[in-house]
Amino acid sequence: MRQNDTDGGREAQRSAPTAADRGWDESLYEGHPDQGPRHGNASPSGTGEGRGNRRRQRGAGGRDAAGGTSGKGGESAAAVSRAKRPSRGRRVLRWSAAVLALLILGTAGAGYLYYQHLNGNLSKDELNLGDNKLHRSDPNAAGQTPMNILLLGSDSRSSKENVRLGGSRADRDRPPLADVQMLLHVSADRSNMSVLSVPRDTRTTIPKCTDPDDGKVYPETTDRINASLQHGGPGCTVATWEEMTGIPIDHFMMIDFSGVVSMADAVGGVPVCVDKNVHDPKSKLKLKKGKSVVKGEQALHWLRTRHGFGDGTDIGRAKAQHMYMNSMVRQLKAGTKLSDPGKMRGLAEAATKALTVDKGIGSVKKLYDLGNDLKRVPTKRITMATMPWEYGAGGSYVLPKKGDSEQIFSLIRHDVALDGKDKKKAEASKSAQPTEPSQPKAEIPVSVMNGTGTALQQPVSGRASVVAGALAREGFSQATADQTPQSRADTTITYPREEQRGDALAVAKALGVPERLVKHSTGVQRVTLIVGADWREGTAYPKSDKGGDGEKDDQKAPDSADALRGDEKKACMEVNPAYTW
């Protein structure tokens, strides 16, 4: 087939830079007869006795010398190789299925015995395989806690069906990669949801992880983030995310190829839009300018398309995937019919058989409750974004963009919506609370905890005592060091009752801690200062890199995150001029 039916189109295509020119993998389209096994990944080292395909699904087994170099700052051959990987479209379809599975389970209304049967379909795994785990998010003033769920798409080919859908039979026995990674953050009050994608080729530090089944220890290494799944399972991907972002992960959901197409097709088609006629022969997508409804294999074509959209890279394709997801959610919330009992049972079977979850949500009842939480979020308050990134040396991998990536990570850590609509709510809350201390400094009880440890760094010994001493010298004679273990990316000061806000602000002022880090929480009994990983030395809180105390107005996702709201119905994908017809 031709990519363009005009001479001008053919010329544009010949002159346009290829994905290979940009350093991106051209082998994303699996299943071609001339495609060999992927490079840089060895077959599993263990037999996984008693678990069979399960161990291949979760990434058990070793990697060869090209699979990763141990030691901080080391760079593996796999980290810079242009290894063969499966279609990102299929990976995102797997993610779509995970979210759809939650919504289906939350509305199915099946009987108790059937739920018990579905429970048996679910695979469960450990949440975090790292040595150090971040402390969970604190509850807000109403006792509500935000929730962070890591959604993973594995490229496992551990079954005949997965091989049929994903191709590349030669990869059947190799440990899978986590080729789709999206963090779903649901606010504490369930008023908004943020979804953050991280490109699979993001190069980062993968912390030391221990496989819970065979005790194999995977040393700390630097590699592409999708390789983290091969370091003992999804729990190592969770540990990697916590280290890279500082965001505590509460749960994960991982899904493979099987059952995906039927679940994604359940909504009866998803409206999409392109600004020109598009034809990408590799993904087989061909649509006319304007709106179309895609389902089944056509939906897969949309999600696979890379060359046809934007600049032809994996990064440019992410926006099309976000548009698809937003549109699908709108379809479900608008009352898309899922009432056929036979169809519902089939979908529930496919969803539960395709899912691996952490033990904290390892039952259909818990997934049902989770689905109900997700349904509470209005479509207009759902924001999908991509981690701000920049190319690494040679352009074959990407890195978190300095400044902008930390800004978006910080917003999620502090439960601030990416759409910028939380600013007025925060200002109203502050104005209603006191700013002056309720009692003299010497009478304010303050607990100081050491939260300086991370997945890669041991806590600074004696840190709580040092800061408590600094407070005592400032007149807070009731400041004491609390030895309760903590692990936090950010320093925080929390207070249990409204009238104590002035007390907490006085503590913050004495140490130079920004007001934005002072919070009302029902999770403490007194004013509590947790010294985070951002303050590992000194007795005064470090100044922000931006200057001042970090109070710059950064209450929404930066432009580089390419955020898309859930209610943006008029959004159309920009078509690559080389792939029009």
Summary of the structure (lengths in Angstrom):
residues: 581
radius of gyration: 24.5
end to end distance: 11.7
largest distance: 82.1
contacts: 2061
relative contact order: 0.15
helix: 35%
strand: 18%
